Amino acid sequence: MEEPLFYTSDMMKLIVFLGNPGKIYEPTRHNVGWMVAKEAYGSIAWSEKFSAKIAKDGPIHLLKPLTCMNESGRSVGLASSYFGIKADEILVVSDDLELAFGTIRLQQGGGLKGHNGLKSIQSALGSGDFWRLRIGIGRPIHGTVSSFVLSRFTPEEEISLPLIVREAAKLLDCRTPTQRILL
């Protein structure tokens, strides 16, 4: 019988939050990763290195690339190399338009779902074995995907967005290393 796969928050050495830099992008769907960073680590002091905002929470390094989303791998590659962190010790928090709005999925490896930020990270690491905390933003009914991911949430979605972000942030709580999530 195959052993069940568990995630524990103490397995991670680097948590990456994907988003686009700039005030104009803060409230957009593509920046839900940065929203989770603010919720989970809003009181931590961040500095700049690797073309990213970096911080540390106990043994875990935190990284918010300051490149555009599609170039996120550059920062992740530099940080993982500098700190000696392997792909399977990295958790990437990002939006996912393949998931219904508000759905949260945690998985190791898997497809990139057309996400250019994840493609960039996989290319930089030379591996797709990193963990992903995928937060569903839904799919556009009309218009282009690029316009959709750079758009704001609807007023209806904005009502439940804080709860979704809070739930995602709870999964990153490094102060509870015994937290186990059966995948």
C-alpha positions, -999 to 999 in steps of 0.1 A, spaced: 0 0 0 13 35 -9 21 59 19 -2 89 20 14 122 10 15 148 38 25 184 37 38 200 69 47 236 72 82 228 85 91 211 52 95 244 35 127 265 34 114 291 9 79 305 4 75 325 -28 45 348 -33 37 356 -69 24 390 -80 32 420 -101 50 451 -86 33 485 -86 3 500 -69 -18 496 -101 -16 458 -98 -22 455 -60 -59 448 -63 -57 425 -93 -63 387 -96 -27 381 -105 -16 395 -72 -35 372 -49 -2 356 -39 10 390 -26 -24 394 -8 -16 362 11 19 374 19 4 406 34 -21 386 55 4 360 67 35 382 71 23 418 71 42 427 103 75 413 92 102 437 79 111 430 43 143 440 26 154 438 -11 177 413 -27 176 390 -57 153 415 -75 127 407 -48 114 416 -14 128 391 11 122 384 47 127 355 72 102 339 96 122 315 118 139 290 95 118 300 65 129 325 38 101 345 23 103 360 -13 81 383 -33 97 388 -68 98 424 -79 101 413 -116 70 411 -137 51 378 -131 65 361 -162 101 367 -150 96 354 -114 120 325 -119 150 349 -120 144 359 -83 135 324 -72 165 309 -89 189 334 -74 175 329 -39 173 291 -40 209 290 -52 222 315 -26 205 297 3 211 261 -10 174 253 -12 161 224 -34 129 227 -55 110 203 -32 117 227 -3 100 256 -20 63 266 -18 49 290 -44 17 308 -37 -1 319 -68 -34 326 -86 -49 298 -107 -75 305 -133 -82 268 -138 -97 267 -103 -131 282 -95 -129 315 -76 -121 308 -39 -109 272 -43 -76 266 -26 -54 236 -36 -21 225 -22 0 201 -43 36 192 -50 47 193 -87 21 188 -114 12 208 -144 18 245 -148 -17 252 -160 -5 278 -185 8 300 -157 38 319 -170 52 327 -135 53 290 -127 68 283 -160 96 308 -153 102 293 -119 104 257 -133 128 269 -159 150 286 -134 150 257 -109 154 230 -136 126 211 -118 89 212 -113 90 195 -79 82 227 -60 50 229 -40 21 251 -51 -6 267 -31 -30 275 -59 -58 300 -53 -87 299 -77 -95 332 -95 -119 317 -120 -118 319 -158 -129 348 -180 -164 345 -195 -152 368 -223 -121 387 -232 -85 376 -230 -68 357 -202 -41 384 -199 -68 411 -194 -86 389 -169 -57 382 -146 -48 419 -145 -83 429 -137 -98 436 -103 -121 412 -86 -159 418 -90 -177 436 -61 -193 402 -52 -159 385 -51 -143 412 -31 -168 404 -3 -154 369 2 -118 376 -9 -105 385 26 -118 351 40 -101 332 11 -68 350 16 -70 344 54 -77 306 48 -47 304 24 -25 323 49 -34 298 77 -17 270 56 16 289 58 17 292 96 53 282 104 47 286 141 27 253 140 52 229 124 32 199 134 3 211 112 -3 182 87 -24 184 57 -33 151 39 -31 156 2 
